[in-house]
Amino acid sequence: MGTRRVWTVFMVCLGLGFSAAGAGADECSVCHEKEARAESGGLHRRADVSCVDCHRGDPDAKEKASAHGEMMGFRGPIHREETPELCGGCHTEEAKYLGKGDHGGLVFTEDDEQISCTHCHASHRVEEAWPGLFDVFCIRCHEEGDRGYRVARSLKSAISRGEEMVLRMEGMAAETSSHFGPALDEARTLAFSLGPLQHMVRPDEVNRRAEQIHEILGETLKAYGEMQEVKETRIRNRKLSIPLIWAVVALNCLLFYLVRRSWRPPEPPPPETA
């Protein structure tokens, strides 16, 4: 058998091995191909959250009856009104703020469905809600000019401002962490709270938290600027001192040369006469 054929057989066997390993790890995708394909590109897959984390059941079972068995606690399809409690099992802060905010307990007028996590984050292809989504989801219920629309625009602005400050903080963290670690940690903690906090749908709360981050970063940037100014002054003084040192050395050498050149040994005293 030629070398080329050996490599071909080896790669085919290797591919079959990977396929078998993937199938054995999660059999859900065999039947639920559409859901598995959507889930593969979402945040949950990147965080190693699988089908059974939400739906329970047996992911290794080959038969539907075993995979969906009550013994394994299979939930089946999850309705939207169940998602705040279900998602809140991991996302506790988000669920808490959602219940406190304007969306807690509200319903759509068209299909009478309670506003839930999946309205903004989708179901299987779970995505992080970013400010651009306000222009997509909020206008489904809020027309331009009403209170909800104005709140959505304000919230989008507040979140965008918070994210901008987070990026600014991350950019300076690497260089300043040794000097301003505690302050940056406090700002980072406040920044991480912006995500859960926006579920209250109250821009004033988000802006207040963003203002706290702004104050911390402002003080840190001011201290950092002062530190950089001191450092630059030292570097500038060091650069100026080098030529001065060389000038002093040269002057000493010149003086030594002149003294040496003009120096004459003293004449010996005349001999004494008898």
N, C-alpha and C positions, 0 to 999 in steps of 0.2 A: 504494500500500500504506500502510495507516494506521500511526501510530507504535506502537500497541499490538502490531500484528502483527509489525512489525520487531523489537521487543524480544523477542517470543516466539521468533521464528526465531533471533535472536542467542543467547538463553539455551540453546536446544536444541543449537545447534552447539557452544556452549561446553561443555555437559555431555558431548556426544559426544567432544569433543577430550580432556577429562580422562579419560574412560573408555578411549579409545584409548591415551593415554599410560600409564595404569596397567597396561593389558593388555600393552603392549609392554615395560614395565619388568620384568614377572615373569609368565610364562605358566603357572607352576606351579599357580596358583589356578584355572585353567580346568578342570583335571581333579581337583585336590586341594582342592576347595572347603571341605570340612569342616575339614581341617587348617589351611588358610589363614585361615579364620574364627576358629579357636581361637588361632592364632599372632598374629593382629592385635591381640589384647588383652593380650599378655604383655610381659614385660620385654625379650625379644629384639627385638621390633618397635620398641619405644621406643629401643633401642640400635642400630637400623639393622642388625640381624643378620637375614639372609634365609635362604631355604631352602637355597641353594647353599653357605652357610657350613658347614652340617653334612652335607648330602646330596651336595654337588657337582652335576655335571650342567650342562646349558645352560638357563638360565631364559628365554632368548629363542626357543628352538626351538618350532616349531608342531607337530611330530610327536613322538610318544612315543619312537620309536627314536632320534631325534636328541637329545632332551632327556635320555634315560637312557643315552646312549652311553658306552661304556668309554673312548673318547678323552677325554671330559671328566671321567673319574674318578668316575662316578656310584657312590654307595655303596648305594643302595637303603634298605630298612628297617633301622633301627639297633636292634640288640638291647640289652637293658638291661645286659648284662655288658660291652658295649662303651663305655658312656657314661662311666665314670671316665676312660678314656684319651682319648676324644673330647672331652669337656667340659674335661678337664685341659689341652688345647691352649691354651685361653684362661684357664681358672680353675686356674692351676697350684698356688696355695697351697691351695685347697680340696681338690684331688685329692691333694696330698701329705698333708694332715692326715687325709683320709678313709682313706688307706692305712695310716696309723699307728694309727688309732683302733680301737675295739671293733667297728665295722661292716666293717672291711677283711677281705674274704674270707668273711664270714658268709653263710649262705644261709637262705632261708625254708624252713620245714619243709613247708609245704603244696604249693607248686609248684616247689620246689628252684631258685628264682631268687636270684641274688646281689643283695644290697642295692646299689642304684645311685643315681645322681643323680635319676633320674626318679621314684623312690618318694616323694620329698619335694617336688621342684620341678616335677613333671609333664613332659610331653614337648614338645608344641607351644605350649601356653599356659604358658610358663615363668613361674613366680612366685617372688618372694623368700620364703624360709622365715621366717616370723615366729613368735613364741612360741606363738600360739594353735594353730599346726599340730601342736604336740606332743600336744595332746589329740585330734587327728584321726588322725595317722599312727602314733604310738608304740603306741597301744592295739591296733593291728591284730596286733601280735606279742607285746606285753608285757601280761600281766594285772596287775591291781592287787595290789600286795604283793610281786611278784618284783623282783629286782635291776634289771632293765632298766627297769621302771616307775619305780622310785625314782630311777634315774639320769636318766630323762627329765624327771621333775618338778624335780629339782635343776638340770638344764641349763636348763629353761624359766625358773626363778627367776633363774639367773645371767645369762641373756641379757636378760631383762626389766630387771634391775638395770643392766646395761651400756647398754641403749638409753635408760633414764631419764637416766643420766649424760651420754650423748651429746647428748640434747635439752637438758639443762641447760647443757652446754658451748656448744652452738650459740646458745642464747639470750643468753649473756654474751659471745660472741665479737665481736659487732659493736661493743660498747662498750669492750671491754678489749683488742682485738687490738693496738692501738698500744703498749700498755704491757706486755702479757703474751703477745705473739705467739709467741715460742719455746716457752713452756710449753704454750700451747694447741695448737700444731702437734704437739708430742710427744704430748699427750693424744689429739689427733685421729688420729694414726698408730696409737696403741694401740687406739683405738675401731674403726678400720677393720679391724684384725686380728681383732676378735671374730667377724666373720662366718666367715672361713676356719677359725678355731680351733674353732668349735663342731662342725665336721665330725669332730673326734676323738671326740666324744661323751664328753667328760671334764669334768664341771662344775668340778673342782678347778682345772684349767688356765684355764678361762674366769673363774672367781672370782679367781684370782691376777692375771690381766690386768686385770680390772675393778677390783681393789684398787689396782693401780698408777695407773689413771685417777683413782680416787677420791682418792688421795694428791696427785696433781698438781693436780686441781681444788680440793682442800681448801686447799692452799698458795696457789693462785691466788686463791681466794675470800677467804682471810685477808688477802693483800696488797691485794686489791681493796678490802676493807672498810677497811683502814688508809688507803688512798689516798682513799677517799670521806670518811673522817672528817677527814682533813687538809683536803680541799676544802671540806667543810661548815664546818669551823672558820674557814677563811679567809673564807668568805661571811658567816658570823655576825659575825666581827670587822669586816668591811667594812661590814656593816649598822649595827653599833654605832658605828663611827668617823664615819659621816656626820653623825648628830646632834651628836656631840662637836665636829666641825669647825665646824658651823653655830653651836654655842654659843660657841666661841672667837671666831669672826668677830663674832657679836653683842656679846660682851663687849668686844672691841676697839673696836667702833663706839661702844658706850656710854661707854667710857673716853675715847675721842677727843672725844665730844660734851661730856662733863663738863669735860675739860681746856680745850676750846675756849671753853666758856661761862664758866669761872672765870678765864680768862686775861685780864689787862689789860696793855696796853702800858706799858712803864716811862715815868715822867714825865721830861721833859727836865731837865737840870741848870739851876739858876738862873743867870741871866746874871752875869758877873763885874762888879763895881763898880770904877770908876776910882780 
